[in-house]
Amino acid sequence: MSLDRDDSRRLALEHTHLQRQLGRSLRDLREHTRMHTTEVAVRVKIDVDKLNRIERGQPPTYHELCAMLDAYGLLYDDWKPYLTRLHHITQRGWWRGYGLPRGHFAGTENDATLVREFQLGLVPEPLQTEPYIRVVLSASRRGRHEQELAIRLRRQQRLTVDDPRRYHVIIDETALAVPLPDPAVARDQLRHILTMAALPTITVQVMLRRAGPHEGRKGTFMVLSFPDPEDRTLLYVPHVTGATCVDNQDDTAAAELLFQHLSTLALTPTDSTRWIERLIAET
């Protein structure tokens, strides 16, 4: 799935998880003092619209944050957690170094603590090896292949760093059997999947063709969950011109139920490992 274009309507992705977390904590402080937004705006000397944006996740300036904490009656000794969080928020995310905008999907994905993915066409990007990525990109008519390669490899680090994300993926049999120009690349890719599947935070299942018709045949999708219960679960659906991010909770709940159903149709993780081992022997 490409990271080049994100749906412009993704309001829930305007800010990262940490930004939204700070906004909610400031909103909670205001509500605790029973102050209306108009009253706070006057005391802090900002307009109400900006205050609302801050509470939704737009980072305040240092002076705006100090003025808000003072307005809410917070003792100076208790300011440090808020100032520290603002400092972390204003640091450039790794994706900004690749020229990606602040609200890019890569930043939202980076904040997710659980990703569930059903992959219909290719090896999932979080599990792709560099040679496999190069083969896939060589077949793409889009440019900036080296940048896309670097972005995909950087995204993968989130699966192995300290406090790694949990990742549960169901891969259609067809995606694993796509012919490649070099069989050695295919074998190494399959071995890499087995290596990653052995990690305690990663679950890999294979969906066989004999599973028959199911709703997953309609296409690939990802469901992203976050540590804060106030953060909405997100649905990410790639398509031929980019991808769409959906935060409508009826849609995301339906996607979660579909993923759960697909996991019962697919091979168990143990049987999936054995199936991939047989495929390696035949490749």
C-alpha positions, 0 to 999 in steps of 0.5 A: 500500500502506498504512503504517497497519498492520504485521504484529505477527509481524515480529520482524526489523523490531523494530529498524532496520538501524543498531540491529541493526548495533550489536548485532552489533558488540557480540556480535562483541566478546563472542565475541572475548573468549570471554565468556558472556552470563551473565558479561557480564550480571553485570559490566555489571549487567544481566540476560541477557535484556536483553543478548540483546535488545541483541545483537539490536538493542535500543539500550543506554543510554550507561552500559550501552554503556560498561560493555560496552566496558570489560568486553570490554577495549576501550581507551577511545580505541577507544570513539568509533565505538560511542558515535557509532553509539549517538548516531545510533541514539537520534536520532528517525527522521523517521517518529517525527515522524508518530506512527509507532512506532519499529519501523514499516515506514517505518524499515525501508524507509528503511534498505533500499539496494535495493527491488524491487517488482511493482505490480499495481493502482496507480502504485507509492507511491515514484513517485506525484505529490501530485495522484495520491496525493490522488485515490487517498486520496479513494477510501479509506475510511480517515481521516488522508489528510493524514498519509498524504500527508505520509508518502508524500512523505517516503518518496519522498525516499529515492530522490533524497537523497545515496546514494539507494536503488536501486529496480527496479519492474515495473508492470502495464499496468492500473495505469498505465491506471486512469482518473482524474477529471482526465486532466491528473493522469494525464498528469502522473503518467506524465510523472513516472514517466518523469522518475524512470526517467531516474535511474541508480538507478531502473529501471522496467519495464511488464508488458503484459497480453499477457504472459499468466498469471504468478504476479505476477497474484496480487498486489503485493509488495516485496523489500527488501535491506540493505547488511549481509550479516547483515541478512535480505532482507525480503518485504513483501506488502500486503493489504486490511487492511494488510500482512505483512512476511516474513523467512523466507529460503525465502519471500524467496528465492522472491520474488526468483526470481519478481521476476527471472522477471517482469523477463524477461516485462516490457518492457525499460526502454527499451521501457517508456519508449516505451510510457508515452510512447505512453500519454501521447499517448493520454491 
